[in-house]
Amino acid sequence: MPMKLTIVGLPLGNIEDISLRAIRTLASAKMVICEDTRVFHKLWQKLQNLDHLAAPFSGRLMVINDFNEAEKVNWLLEQIGPEGEAILVSDASLPLISDPGYRLVKELLSRGGTVEVVPGPTAAMTALAISGLSADKVLFFGFLPKKLSKRKANWDLVKTADGVTVIIYESPFRVTKTLEEIKSEFGDQTPTVIARELTKEYEQVLRGTVAELLTSVDKIKGEVVILFRFER
């Protein structure tokens, strides 16, 4: 039997966003690959408290993250081998979207394994839907590189597009710097949106020109998505 990996999308923050299929897949899982076992156990406990799961997780838990994925892929596949299948989750949202898992999926497919997905929300698409910006043509960068020359290459790529909405994941500590770059590269009237803590209690969406938003982000906190619209 070929190895099978099921990618399971989890909620961004609001536990009620989990799908029935995701709950059923988690309940039957014997092996789970996650980013952080503590986060996974907290999620499982919430689902138990809501009576979606009947008992504590009793299968095997293994960890994959941005720091160990490259070196653990072969080992993980060896662990999946005897069991035949495993599920992959992130701390939140859909795995692989600016989260680890790409190398694992690629190597499993190269060995003749199969991959299924249980869809779930992503911060990028959730932010796009609520932004008020056009979703016809989208460029998703995830987290920008720290090196200035590589960031500049990304901005240059945007300028080659004939109208595009750009989506960026950003640390709250670098929001001001990124907004300043957008202002410098695309002008102070660039339509821009900041979406933070999506689906959580303190969800906030700020809309305006990049110049306007620069006046209101001094103490921004939480998980942040920045979107802006470039038109020639």
Secondary structure, 3 states (H helix, E strand, C coil): CCCEEEEECCCCCCHHHCCHHHHHHHHHCCEEEECCHHHHHHHHHHHHHCCCCCCCCCCEEEECCCCCHHHHHHHHHHHHHHHCEEEECCCCCCCCCCCCCHHHHHHHHHCCCEEEEECCCCHHHHHHHHHCCCCCCEEEEEECCCCHHHHHHHHHHHHCCCCEEEEEEECCCCHHHHHHHHHHHHCCCCEEEEEECCCCCCCEEEEEEHHHHCCCCCCCCCCEEEEEEECC
